[in-house]
Every structure is written in structure tokens, then in C-alpha cells.
Amino acid sequence: MLKQYLQYKLSQKLSPQQIQLMKLIQLSTLGFEQRIQEELEENPALESGKEEVEEFQDPYEDLYEEETEHIDTEDINIDEYLSDDDIPDYRLQANNYASDDEDTNIPYAAGTSFYEHLHAQLQNQFLEDQNYIIASFLVGCIDESGYIRRPLLDIVDDLAFTENIYTSEEELKKILKKHIHKLDPPGVGATSLQECLILQLERKEESTAIVLAKKIIIDSFDHFSKKHYKKLLAKYSIEEEQLKDALSEIERLNPKPGSSFADSTKIISNIVPDFILRVIDGELDLKLNARNAPELHISKSYGEMLAGYKEAKIKTQEQKKTLQFIKQKLDGAKWFIDAIKQRQETLFVTMSAIVDYQKEYFLTGSERKLKPMILKDIADLIGMDISTVSRVANSKYIDTPYGTKLIKNYFSEGMTNEKGEEVSTSEIKTILETIIGKEDKKKPITDEKLAAALKQKGYPVARRTVAKYREQLNIPVARLRKEI
């Protein structure tokens, strides 16, 4: 049985302006500049410049509302309008630059890629047709680190399906050993770290240390990886100095042979701080990077075009479409300028609250002065949503007298020390890092002893918490920090 009934409900929908503002807030300075350039190219009603332009008053607003169709914002595809991936058609059809225009773009690096380097060497080995196809296929299976991580049986199946070549796992191993493992850099094409190290050691000139290093990697890799040095000394009946020499040779090897080529074609990215903080006469002076405050205004010519339609007594359908297009572009320009102003205000208000909250730290630069601070603390201070504070903190940098740092690093949880004071977990991590840095590497301090050392300094931290902080600092366990 079908029934009809009315239902009232409240719902919140983000306006196009709000969506635009959120997307702008989360951009870094460089991303923000790129977004402005894209908007300038896509919207002819928006112009940049330092000249003062009177605020545009729409003289045709009433007529526009009367004689043009109402644009429902619910029908606008906001994702398309605000997409960062759209490229204007005119940029794909012609070269729109004069020959004497200055080229201010940063050129891309044009070094030889890792795979080009490997294929060039393969071509010099003069392989038979089928073997060359197999070897080339194997090169294509090598990842950026220099390893073949796929099972050889899977590669055998792929060769059968894609190249119509039927071979075996044994044949692949022969080609790997005879051709792929001979390529530079040494160790490339290995299927495991152990094999990678062995391949590199085999390329080295024979010596007592190299021979011992080979034995350790081939026969005692498990003891080596777990740093069971006493077992290695006993197994090979050697002195501590001999083991040191062998380990020294192994440490010189490259566990990721492809890494030397992985970054050869990447562009070096520079960090541009979004805020600049200085201490002047004992007071904090915070400024927003000037690159975040561009000079934008609405095109005067577009305003004149819109005003011109007011004088036309008879309006054709084409004129109405043109009027609608001009109105959309003017609205888009107004929205964008307003969003930029709100972005500047949001960034400055949020960062000002963070600086005030951590005033003692920013005045001294001492990590011990860093107070526990979470996103909600700042959100409550400025009366904004936690997500807004998160967008500001996650991708923005501040230039301070103590270095340029990511803002989100100033956020941390807190704990109470033995004196009953609230201290930041960042302070505890700094002390933990210092203790580990000063330890005797022959007898690294375990997590349990680290917890006891922190407790002596007035920080009652459990062993499990110490392990968590150590992992966050990317510090291995005591066993893996051990040295001879």
C-alpha cells in the first residue's frame, strides 16, 4: 500500500563560496599562487595589478534579474567549477606567447632515467631476440629501489600472455644471473636484500674483510640482520676488530641500488614559509607572507560591457546569453576575491592564536617551553571549526628565529609530570632522543631502562609509551642500535 506524506527536515549545504574558501585555506603559498594564476587564466573578469580600482557596482542588476533566467546554485557543478585539473582549451590549441616573451618558468631536469640507463646497457650485450625480450621484460619488473619483487612464476605467466613466450622459472634465473645482475649499479635486479648485498660484494676486490663479509651475508644473514655479534664472533672464531672491518664493508653497500637514479629527474622543491615571526624588543611580531596577499580586482572593461547592455532597448536571445555569461564571470571574480580576503584573515587569526598560546616557546626557542596543544584548543580560542584549524596547520610553514618549521609540529598532547605540571609530549620526545643519542652503542638502553631514566627526570612514562614515542621518532629498538 502506497502512502504520501510531507516531511520537514533541516540540512546544511555548503555554498560555492564556502567550498572555494576551504580549498584555498588548505593550499600552501606556492599552491595558492598557482591557483590564482589558473583563476586569472580561466576568468577574464578577474585581473591582477596594483592600481586602485573602485569597487564595481552592477548598474544592470535589476534588469538582469528580470530578463535572464535565475541561476540555481544547486544546479552548478561545484567540483567542475573549482577543479584544479581543468586546462583552458586555448592553451591546448596554439602557442599564445610571443617569441620575445621572457621565459620565467623553472626548467625540468632532463637526466637519464633509471630504466633508460638499464636498457642502454642491455642493448650492448647483443642478446638473441627471445632472450632480449625476456631480459627487457625483467628490467621492466624492476622497481625504483632496484629490486624485482614479483614472484618469478608470475613473470613466467605474464611473458606467456603478453609476449607469447613460453619459458620457465629456471630460465629466468639464468638470464637474471647472466645478464641482469651484470648491469650497473651493482645489486640491481635482486629479489631480496640478502641477494642485493651479495651481488655488490661479488663486484668488490677480494680482501680478508670482503671474504668474511660474504660469509656473513651468505651463511649468517639472520644473525647479521638481528645484530647478534657475539654469535658471529663465536661462529667464525674471529676477533672483534676483524668483525668490525667486515661490517664496515657491508655498511658501504647500497641497500637500494636504484635510489641513485630515482631522484635524477625530480624538481627540487623549496619551502616557502606562509608566516614570518620575529622577536623585536622582547615582543613577537607575526606577519603573513606578502605572497599570500595578491592585488586582484574586477575587470573594468567587463563592468562597462555589462553596463552597455542596459542601454539596449531590444535584447535578442544571443544578447541574453552573453549577459548571463558576463554575469557569471563577474560573480566568479567577486567570489574569488572575497575568498582570498577570508583566507588571509583565517590564516592570520589562527596563527596569531597559536603564537599567543605558545608565547614562551616562541620568545625563547626552548622545546621545554612548548605547551601541550591540540586542535580543539585553538579552535575554541578563535571560534572556528577544528577542521579549519587542521587545514591551516597541516600544510603551512612559519619562519621563526629558530628555523622554518611545519605548524602542525607545534601541536602535541600533554601529560602531568611529578610536580603536577602539564608538559608537552614533544618535550618528552626531545629528552628521549637526547638520552638515546648519548647511550653506549655497545650496550643500547632498552625501553624499560629508558622509562626508568625518564622517571628519574620527573616524567613518569610507561615502557609501552616510551616504545610509541621511540617509533614516532623513527628510532629502532635497542637490539638494532647495537654497534661493536
Secondary structure by P-SEA (a helix, b strand, c coil): ccccbbbbbbbbbbcaaaaaaaaaaaccaaaaaaaaaaaaaacccccccccccccccccaaaaaaccccccccccccccccccccccccccccccccccccccccccccccccaaaaaaaaaaaccccaaaaaaaaaaaaaccccccccccaaaaaaaaaacccccccaaaaaaaaaaccccccccccccccaaaaaaaaaaaccccaaaaaaaaaaaccaaaaaacaaaaaaaaacccaaaaaaaaaaaaacccccccccccccccbbbbbbcbbbbbcccbbbbbccccccccccccaaaaaaaaaaaacccccaaaaaaaaaaaaaaaaaaaaaaaaaaaaaaaaaaaaaaaaaaccccccccccccccccaaaaaaaacccaaaaaaaccccccccccccccccccbbbbbbccccbbbbaaaaaaaaaaaaaaccccccccaaaaaaaaaaacccccaaaaaaaaaaaccccccccccc
